[in-house]
Amino acid sequence: MRNSGKLGWMILGGFLFIPSLFADYPRIRALNLEDPLFRQQQEDVARSYESSKQGQPLPPLIIYQYQPGEQDTLFSLSARFNLPYESIATLNSLESSVLPLGNRRLLIPNQAGLFLPQTPKNEMERIMLSWRKPEGPPLEVEGRVYHFLAQERFHSVERAFFLQILFVFPLRQGILSSSFGNRISPITGQPHFHAGIDLAAPRGSPVYAARDGKVIESGTDPILGSYLIIQHTGNYETVYGHLDSKLVQLNQSVDSGMIVGTVGITGATTGPHLHFEVRQKGRPVDPERLLPKRIEPKP
């Protein structure tokens, strides 16, 4: 057995073990330099960045615990601890940035990197393991085995999923005929707020689910025509309007990229197109900010 000389970890039989009870982790009580453990954590983080820059060995990995306050967020704590948010998120198995921290204690490392689990327990971890290979000695934290990937950050897809902005384009091809926001209605000629985007495409073109989810509404509306609403994690919903046909049923689970219907001219429309909305907590948000940059502008 070899102890690190600091609290928090030891090597035993080739495994790097960190105690499984929160009480065993050094507890940072205040985020100021008067707290000796916070000061030690900050010094280690600074040394790890400098060592990485110089190509020198990194300091020993130490894990602390911290109890967030009511105003703390993942991003505010990331800034205070001088760590990428990914380091805190992966060590604590946080699946997305929208999950509240609540009253849970957080584990805080003393250097930047990703904690790659040996066995995933949520979709975020499955995405990470889909292209990353576990490297380095196994690390046991809270009864789970991880591999610490020092100084690594999320890939773009991991980041998009974690930040809950990962939506795929609902059409293989589509021309943006109307944007999100205030506009003159092509039907009434009056100003109104357009809660989504309109994507012109030939009638019968396949419409794809923009993300994994569940069909929570399937109906007909005088304006939207034949429509579907799919619910997603992170309090998101997507709306697909003016459909010619629907290929999924109410309460059916769908995968990202699955065909859920076809483009039509149902409802109030001047031609075949898809009306596509993204809602978060019931409020419409601009889909163009959340979709890959594949929309062809209106000529």
N, C-alpha and C positions, 0 to 999 in steps of 0.2 A: 504494500500500500504506500502511495506517495501523496502527501498533502501539498496543496499549492503554496502554503505559507500565508494565505489569506482565507477569509471565510468564504464558503460557498461551493467549493468543488474539490474533488479528489479523483485520482486515477486508480482503478482497481481491476485487475485482470484484463487490462487492455481497454476497458470502458471508462469514459469520463462520466463520473456520477455527480449529480447535483442533488442535494437532499430533497425528499419528496414532500416535505411539509413546509408551508409558508413560514412557520415559526423558525425554521432553520436558516432562512435566507436573511442576510443582513438587511435591516429595514431602514430605508431612507425616510426620515420624518419631515424634513423641510427642504425645499428646493432653494437653498442658499448656502454659501460657503461656510457658514457657522456650523452646519451639520457636517461632521467629519466624514460620514459615509458618502454624502453627496459630493463633497470636495474630492474624495478619493475616486469616485466614479468619473468626475469631470477630468481629473488628471489622467486617468487611464484612457479615457476616450481621446483626449488630446494626444497622448503618447502613441495610441494605436494609429491615428491618422498620420502622424509624422513617421512612424515606423513603416507603414504601408507606402508612403511617398518615397522613402529612402530605400525601399526593398529590404528592410531588416525584419527580424522575427517580431511578431506581435506580442504584446503582454499577455499573461494568462487570462483566460476567460473567467470572469466573475459575474455572478447573477445576484442582483439585489431585489428587494420587494419595495413597492410603494403603494400607498392608499390614495387614489385620486380624490380631489375635492369636487364639489358640485359643478364648478365652472371649468374643470379640466376636460380637455378633449384629447384625442390621440395626437392631433397635430400640435396642440399647445405643449403637450408633454414631450413630443419629439423635439421641439425647439428648445425646451428647458434642459433636456438631457443631452442635447447636441448629438442626437442620433437620427438617422432616417426613420420615418414612421414604419417602414417595412420591418425594421429590426424588432421593434416593440410588438408589432402586429403578429409576426410569425412566431415569436417566442410565446405569445399568449393565445395562439390559435384563433385570432380575430378574422372572421371571414370577409368582412367588408368595413369600409370606413363609416357607414351609416349606423352601425350597431352602437347603442349607448354603452358607456363604460359602467354605468350603474354604481353599485357598491363593491364591485369586484376589486380585489387587490391585483396589481400588475407586477409582473416580473420585468426587470430592467437589466439589460446587459451593459457591460463596460466597454463595448466596442461595436462598431457597425458590422452588419452582415445579415444573412438570412438563416433562419432556423428551419431546415428542411426535414419534415417528419418522415420516419421510416414507413409508417402506415397512415394514410390520410383519413381524416374524419369529417371533412367538409369539402365543398366544391373548390374553394380557393386552394386548398392543399392538393387536391387532385390535379388542378391545372398546373401547379408548380412541379409536381412529380411527372407530368406528362412529357416533359423535355429535359428535366434536370436529373443528373445522376448523383446519388449520395456520395459524398467524398469526405475524407477525414475520419477521425475516430468517432464512434457512436457516443451520443450524449444523452443521458437520461434526465429528464426534467418532468416533475410531477407525474411520474409513472409512464411517460411516453418517451420513445427513443427518437432523437433528432440527429442530424448532421449539420454542424455549423459551417456555413459558407462565408468566410470572413470577407468583409468589404463588398459583398455583392448586393445588387439592388434588383428590384422587380424588372422584368421585361415589360415591354409596352402592353402586351395582352394581359399579363398579370396585373399591371397597374390599372388598366381600364376596368377589369373585372372588380378589383378591390374598391375602386372609387365609384363603382356602380354606374359606369358610363359605357359599358360594353354592349352595344346593340349592333346587329348586322343589318345590312340594307334589306328592306322588305321586298324589293324587286330586283331581278337580275339587271334590268335596264329601266331607266325611268327619267323623264325630263321634268325638272322642277317647274311647275306651272304656276304655283302660288306659295308664298312663304308664310311663316308663322308671324302673327302679329296683326296690327291694324291694316285694313285694306278696304277697297270698294268691292262689295259683293258682285260677282258676275251674274247673279240671278236677279237680285233686287236693285242693283245699282246704288245701294246705300252703304255708308261706312259701317263696318262692323269688325269685331275681333275674330281673327281666324286662329283657332286653337291648335292647329296642326300644320302640315304641309300637304300640298297636292302634287302627286307624281303622275304625269300623263304617260300612259302605256296602252298598247293595243288591248282591246277587249279579249278576255280569256287568258291574259298573261298570268302566270303563277304568282301568288302572293305568299311570302315566306314569313314565318314567325321570327321576329327580331331578336328573340332571346328565349331561353327555356322558361316555361311557365305553365299556367293552367287557364283554360277558357272559363271565364267567370260570367260572361254575358254573350248571348247570341240572339240578335233580334232584328227588327226592321223599324226604321225611323223615317219620317217625312223628309228630313234633310240628309242624313247619313245613308239612307237606303238600307240595304242589307249589310249588317256590320257584325264585327266580333270585337270583344275586349279580352285581352289576355293579361293575367296577373303575374308579376315577377317578384323575385326577392328584392329587398331593399325598398319596399313600398312603391314600386313602379308598376304602371299598367301601360299597355300599348293598345291603340284603337285602330281598326282597319275598316274603312267605310267605302260605300258604293260598290260592294262586291257583287259579282255576277253569280258566283256560287260559293258555298261554304263546304269545306272538306273535313271539318272537325266538329265535334259535338260539345255541348255544354258540359263542363266539369272534366273535360279530357285534358290530360297532361300533354304538352307539346315540347319538342326539342328545338333548339335554335336552328334556323334554316329549314325547318319542316314546312311543307306546303300546307297552308291553312285555307286557301280559297283562290279565287281568280278575280282579276280586274273586271269591273262592270260599269254600268251607267245607271244604277239604281239610285233612287232618291233625287235630290235637287242637284243636277249636274248638267253642264253644257257639253260633255263628251266623256269618253272612257278615261277614268283615272282612279288612282287610289288616294283616298284621304287617310293620312297616317298621323296619329297623335302619340305623344309620350306624356304620361302624367306621373307625377311624384306626389304621393300622399293626396291624391285627388286633384292636384293643381297642374294645369298644362305647362310643359316646359318646351323650349325650342328643340325639336328633333335634330335639326342640323348640327347642334353642338354635340350631340351624342352619337351620331352616325359616322361611319367611315366617309371620307371625302370622295364619294362616287356619284353625287348628284349632278346631272348635266343641267346647266342653267337654261332658263327659258330663252329661246332665240329673240 
